[in-house]
């Protein structure tokens, strides 16, 4: 029968969770927190006996006068469980203690990739990774998926102006004054900027809503010129609304004689409408 040391079989200690912890990766704050937790569980005298330290040393460790030695922390870990360790020790320290972050600050990418690979069979982990990626790397993901090209710079070109006048499928822009206004907006706010999530947000929130129209026209032009994918085109046309039109309803007096003329005309030319409106 193996000897018991504070309730732990000495011969089995290497098989417990703390055997994988590299205490050298623990910060001073984490060391003191672990020691404080063990003191709370074993009591003052109990922790002195269990860890084999003097009263003065314990005081110095807990008050930050001296750094808690590795061997003391190694013993202290045997009196807390893994849940307590994760509760006490911060994320970066945990990563250091299991070797993902090395002593020189570099990262063990093989361990990271092994952890990420678990997402293929753990739905919760997969969703957590996806949420993190969307939150922190949204634009990079869009570039990877082809939603935002990384090399499209907005430039007012003659071919764009020609597209507005002649090649747009709907609502061609032929009025010289409108073209001049579009050109001035483009030159002032869009010229030379790269197509990006930041630019999309800028256009959507710009106080001059005509800029949305100019931007949407340019996206249509880029799609026509095969410089962006259908996915990019569809996404941008969806997230960038066109300029809103405000209805200005005003009452106008209508002469009763005009009403009579209208009804007479409808009776002779459009009997169905006459029957509806009479």
N, C-alpha and C positions, 0 to 999 in steps of 0.2 A: 504493500500500500504506500503510495507516495505521500510525502510530507505536505501538510497544508500550511501555507503562509498567509495569514489574514484572509482565510477562506478560499485561497487560490492554490490549486495543486501546482507545486513548483515544477514538476515534470511536464506540465501541459502549458506553461506560460508562453512558449514559443508558438503555440497554435492559436493564441487569442488575437483579437483584432489589433491590439496595440503593437504587435510584433512588426507590422508593416509601416509603422510611423517612424520617420526620421526626425528625431527631436531637434537636430541641428537646424531644421527649417523653422522652428517655432520662435516667434519674437519674444521680447522681454515681457510685454503685456500678456501674451498668451500663457507664458510660463507662470506668471504670478496668479493669473486667473485659475489655472489648473491647480496650483498649490492651495489657493484659497478654497476651492471647491473640496479638495481632499481634507483640508483642515475642518471644514464645516461638517463633513461626514464622519470623520474619525475622532474629532475633538482635539484639543491642544496636545495633550499627552500622547494620544494615540498616533497623531501624525509624526511626532518626534520619534516615537519608537518604530513606527512602520518604515519611515524613510531614513532612519539612522542619522538624524541631524541634531545639532544642539539647539537649545532655546534661543540663544543669541543669533544663530544662523537663520533660523526661521523668521525671526523679526526682521533681519536685514534683507532676506529674500522678499518678504511680503511688502516691505516699504521701499523697495527699489534701490536699496543701498548697495546690494550686491546682486549680480545676475544669478538666477537659479541655474545650477550646473546641470549638464545633460544627464548625468547619472541619477540625480535627484528627480528630474522630470520623468525619466524612464520608469522609475519606481512608482511615482505618483500616478502615472497613467493606468497602473494596474488596479487602482481603486475607484476609477470612474468607468462608465460604459461608453460605447461608441456614440450613442445619442448625446450624452453629456459633452463629449469631446466636440462634436459638431456644433453644439449649442454655445460652448465657451469660446472656441477658436474661430477666428474670422476666416473668410473664404480664401484670401491669399495665403495665409499661414497654412491652411489645410492643403492647398495646392503644393506649397513648399514641402510640407511634411510627408507627402506621398511621392515626391520627386517629379511632379509635372513642371514646377518651376525650380530650376537648379540654383545652387548657391551663388552662381555668378549672374543670376537674373535671366538667363536664357531659358527657353522652353523645350521640354522634351516632346517633340511633335508626334513621335510614334505613340506615346501614351494618350495624347489628345485625340489622335485619329482613332485609336482603339475605343475610346470613350464615345466619340461621335458615331462610330460604327454600330454601337448598341441601339441607335435610333431605328435601325432597320427592323428590330424586333420588339421595340418598346414604344407604343403609341404616344404615351405621355411625354417621353423624352423627345420624340420626333416633333410633336407640337410645340414643345418648349423651344427647341432649336429653331424651328421655323418662325415662331413669334419673335425671337431674339434677332434673327437675321432680317426680318421685315422691319423691325423697329430701328436697328442700327445700321443696316446695309441696304436700305431700300433702293437707293439709286444704283448701287453696284449690281443688285439683282436685276433691275430693269435693263441695265446694259448687257448683262449676261444673257438675258432672255430676248434681247434685241428690241426692247420697248423704247429705250433711249439710246440712239447711236452716240458713240463717244467722239465722233469727228465731224459733226455737222455744225458749221458756223453760219449764222444768219447774215446774209448779204443781199442788199437790194440790187438785183441784176436786171438787165434789159429783158431777159427771158421770163423773169417773174412778171414784169409789167406787161409783156406780151400775153402771158397766161391770163392775167386779169382781164385784159381787153378782149381776147379772142378765144381762149381755150377753156375757160371755166364752163362747166356744164350748165350751171344755173347762175343767174344774176351776174352777168358779165359787167365788169366795171369799165365803162366807156367814157364817163363824164370826166373831162380834164381836171376840173376842180376837185372832184373826189379822188382821182389818182394823185394829184398833188398833195392833198391832205394825208392820204395813206402814206405817201412817200415821206412826208415830214415826220409823221408819227414813227414810222419804221426807223428812219435815220436817227431820231432822237432817243428812242427807247430800246431798239432791238439790234441795230446795226453792229456787227462784229461780235455779238454774244453767241456763246455755244448753247446748243439745244440741251437742256438739262431740267431736272426736277425743280431746281431753284428758279429757273426762268419761267417755267410753267406756273409756279406759285406766284411769281412776280406779276405775270400777265393777268392771272385770275383776280388778284387783289388790287390791281392798278385802278386808281380813281377814274381814269378816262376809259370808259368801257368800249370806245371805238377801237382801242388797242387790241381787244379780244378779236374783233373782226379781222383786223390786219394780220394778226398772228394765225388765225384759223385759215385765212387765205393762203398764207405762206406754207402752212402744213399741207394744205391741198396741193400746192405747187410742188412741194418736196415729194409727195406721194406720186403725183403725175410724172415727175422726173425720175422716179424709181430710186430716190435717195433715202427713203425710209420704208420700213416694212408695213404691210397691211395692219399688223398688230399695233405698231406704233401710231399709225394714222387713226385707227379706231379708238385707241385709248385717249389720244390727245383731243380728238374731236368730242369725246365724251366728257373729259374733265375740264375743258375750256369752253364755257358756254358762250354763245354768241351775245352780241350786245342786246340788252333788254330794251324793249320798246314800251314806253309808257303811253297809255291811252289818255288823250286829253279830250274829255267829253264836254262839249259846250252846247247849251240850248240855242237854237235858232228859230225865229218865228217863221211859220209856213203860211203863205197866203192860201185861203180856201179855194181861190180860183185855180191855183196851181194843182191843188188836189183834184179838182174836177177835171182838169185837162189830163192829168195822169190816169185817172180812172177811165176816161173816154178812150184814151190810147190803148190801155190794157184790154178794154172790152172789144176793140176792133182787131187788135194784133195778138194779144195773149189772153185768151178767154179764161184759161185755167187760173192764171194769176189774178185776173179780175174777180173771179168767183171767190178766191181766197181773201182778197183785200177789201172787197166792197162792204 
